[in-house]
Amino acid sequence: MFDKLNAGMIPGITATAPGFYGPQGRKLRLNPTDSSINDKLHSFAHKEYRITNFEMETSALYGLGNLLGHNCCTCCVIIANRIRQEYSKDYHKDVERLIQTVLERLV
């Protein structure tokens, strides 16, 4: 989904997990602790914002930033929609466009 008004950036909430498989509701060898985590995240909303992204790097970045006394912010490219089983064929160009957009907005 491309939002021309926001130069492709869609405001939303990133859910961050401390790991890749189990913490994101996927089964590797053991069943996840909460097998309905993805349904809960999908139905969650805060005011007009919905969860648009689920990843694992942000938790570490925010934790380290907090330890060092920094304010942190992340901008993410959505490359997969697991609910609809849709995946980006070439997300590299979207990552480049996000980097360019964020840098332009910072200066």
Secondary structure per residue as TSV (DSSP state, phi and psi in degrees):
chain	resnum	aa	ss	phi	psi
A	1	M	-	360.0	128.7
A	2	F	-	-114.9	127.2
A	3	D	-	-107.4	102.8
A	4	K	T	-63.2	-36.8
A	5	L	T	-60.1	-38.5
A	6	N	T	-102.5	22.1
A	7	A	T	53.3	42.1
A	8	G	T	88.1	-9.8
A	9	M	-	-89.9	126.6
A	10	I	-	-111.9	115.5
A	11	P	-	-62.6	135.2
A	12	G	-	-169.7	-175.1
A	13	I	E	-106.6	134.0
A	14	T	E	-98.4	123.1
A	15	A	E	-89.9	132.5
A	16	T	E	-119.5	138.5
A	17	A	-	-119.3	152.8
A	18	P	S	-80.9	11.7
A	19	G	S	-166.9	177.4
A	20	F	S	-95.7	-46.8
A	21	Y	S	-94.4	-78.5
A	22	G	G	-55.2	-49.0
A	23	P	G	-63.3	-15.6
A	24	Q	G	-104.0	17.9
A	25	G	T	80.3	12.8
A	26	R	-	-101.5	149.5
A	27	K	-	-97.6	128.1
A	28	L	S	-107.5	-76.6
A	29	R	S	-118.1	-30.8
A	30	L	S	-110.5	154.5
A	31	N	-	-71.4	144.1
A	32	P	-	-61.5	151.9
A	33	T	S	-61.5	-40.7
A	34	D	-	-124.3	97.4
A	35	S	T	-72.1	-10.8
A	36	S	T	-104.4	15.9
A	37	I	H	-57.6	-41.7
A	38	N	H	-66.0	-37.5
A	39	D	H	-65.3	-40.3
A	40	K	H	-64.7	-43.4
A	41	L	H	-66.0	-39.1
A	42	H	H	-63.8	-33.4
A	43	S	H	-90.6	-7.1
A	44	F	-	-77.0	141.6
A	45	A	E	-147.9	146.4
A	46	H	E	-126.6	112.5
A	47	K	T	55.2	-123.9
A	48	E	T	-93.5	3.7
A	49	Y	E	-96.6	138.6
A	50	R	E	-117.2	164.0
A	51	I	E	-75.9	120.3
A	52	T	E	-109.5	-8.7
A	53	N	E	-150.8	146.3
A	54	F	E	-138.3	117.2
A	55	E	E	-150.7	-174.1
A	56	M	S	-125.9	-11.2
A	57	E	H	-76.0	-34.0
A	58	T	H	-60.5	-36.1
A	59	S	H	-60.4	-41.7
A	60	A	H	-69.6	-42.3
A	61	L	H	-61.9	-43.7
A	62	Y	H	-69.1	-38.1
A	63	G	H	-63.0	-48.1
A	64	L	H	-65.6	-41.6
A	65	G	H	-60.4	-42.5
A	66	N	H	-63.5	-43.4
A	67	L	H	-60.5	-34.0
A	68	L	T	-92.9	1.5
A	69	G	T	77.5	23.8
A	70	H	-	-100.4	151.3
A	71	N	-	-88.7	139.0
A	72	C	-	-125.7	153.0
A	73	C	-	-148.1	143.1
A	74	T	-	-124.3	146.9
A	75	C	-	-124.7	127.6
A	76	C	-	-121.2	149.1
A	77	V	-	-97.2	128.3
A	78	I	-	-84.9	116.1
A	79	I	-	-110.9	-7.6
A	80	A	E	-148.5	144.9
A	81	N	E	-121.5	96.2
A	82	R	T	-66.6	-31.4
A	83	I	T	-63.8	-43.3
A	84	R	T	-92.5	-1.5
A	85	Q	T	57.4	43.3
A	86	E	E	-114.0	136.1
A	87	Y	E	-135.5	142.6
A	88	S	-	-65.2	136.8
A	89	K	S	-82.0	-31.8
A	90	D	-	-147.3	83.4
A	91	Y	T	-77.6	-11.9
A	92	H	H	-59.2	-41.0
A	93	K	H	-66.8	-33.8
A	94	D	H	-68.7	-37.2
A	95	V	H	-64.5	-45.1
A	96	E	H	-60.5	-42.5
A	97	R	H	-65.6	-39.0
A	98	L	H	-64.5	-45.2
A	99	I	H	-58.0	-47.3
A	100	Q	H	-61.2	-45.2
A	101	T	H	-63.3	-45.2
A	102	V	H	-64.6	-44.4
A	103	L	H	-61.7	-40.9
A	104	E	H	-63.1	-38.3
A	105	R	H	-75.1	-23.1
A	106	L	H	-76.7	-27.2
A	107	V	-	-101.3	360.0
